[in-house]
Amino acid sequence: MTGLATASHAQTKARRPNIVFLLCDDLGYGDLACYGHPTIRTPRLDALAKEGVRLTDCYAAAPVCSPARAGIMAGRNPYRCRIPDWIPENTGIHLHATEISVAALLKSAGYRTAHCGK
């Protein structure tokens, strides 16, 4: 998170890059053409990858969706976020109000943020 905050402040005078963060359940490393899949065609994602940053060594903070997303959004271990496991629908369990999310950091740096999906 510190690196993100530092990078966002360094870009304030220059044109800041757009940030699009895609997270997919059950998508393996080699399941996109831009990562070498021989038959699956993903032209739109390939175009995004060509013009942006393509990560090749990643770590999931948890093997299931809820804590993995919590870890990404808070930049912390899911256990520290108090979301150690999958959260069933309509339980009212969320990131604690004291957690500072990536979206909040980006917003404070002048970005407009949005979220869709899970």
N, C-alpha and C positions, 0 to 999 in steps of 0.2 A: 504494500500500500504506500509506503514511503516513496518508492520509486515512481509510482503513478502520480502522486501528489507533486513530486519534484519535476517530473516530465511535463505535467500540465502547466506549471508555473513558468517553465522555461519557454513554452510555446505561446505565451500570451501576446507578444508583439507580432510574431509571425502568424501566418495562417495555420490554425490548428487542424490536425488531421481528423477526418471523420472516424468514428469508432463503431464498428458493428461486431457484436459478440454473439456468435451462434453456438448454442448448446443443444445437442441432440441425444436422446436416449438410444441406447443400443446401436450406435454407429461406431464401427471399428475404424482403426487408424487407416487401413488400406481400402476402405469402402468407397472412396471418392476417386475420380479419375486423376485429380491433381496430386493425389498421394500414391498413384501408381496402379489403380485397379484396371485390369486389362479390358473389361467389357462394360462396366457400368458407366454411363455417360452422365456427367454433371456439369454441363457447360456454364451455367450461371455461377455456381460455386467455384468453378475453376477460374472464371474471370475475376471474382472477388479475391481469390487466393493469389492470382498473378499480380494484382495491383496493390496488395496489402501485405500484411505480415502473416506468414504461414508457419504455425508452430509444429515442430517435429518431435519434441520430447515433452510430454505432458504427464501430469500426475493427477489422478482423481482422489480427492480427499476422502471419498467413501464409495463403496460399491453399489449404492442405491441412490436414486435421484434426489430426494429431499435434503439429506445432509451434504451431498455433493454441491447442490445449488447454494445452500447456505454458506458453505465454505468459500465458494467463488464470490458470492455477493458481499460477504463480510471480510474476505481476505484472511480468514482465521480457520483453525481446525474446527470442524463441525461440533465436536464435543464442547469446545469453549463457547460456541454459539448456542449451546443447549438444544441442539437438534442432532442427536446421535443416530437416528433411524428414520425410516420412511414415515411420512405423515399422511394418514388417511384424509380423504376429502372432507371438508366442512368440520374440521376439528377446532378451528380457531387458533391453532398453534402457528406462530410466526417468529421471525427474528425478533429478539428483544429490542425494545425502543432505544436502548443505549448503544446498540451496534451501529457503527458508521459504515454504510454500504458504499460500494464502488460508485453506484449511481449518485449518492450524496456528494462524494468527492468530485465527481465529474460536474455535477450541477454547480458546486461552489467554484469550479474553474471556468464557468461560463458555458458549459455544454447544456443542451436540451436532451433529456433522457426519456426513454420509453421502454416498456416491457410488454411482451405479449407471450401467450402460451401458459405453461404450467405456473 
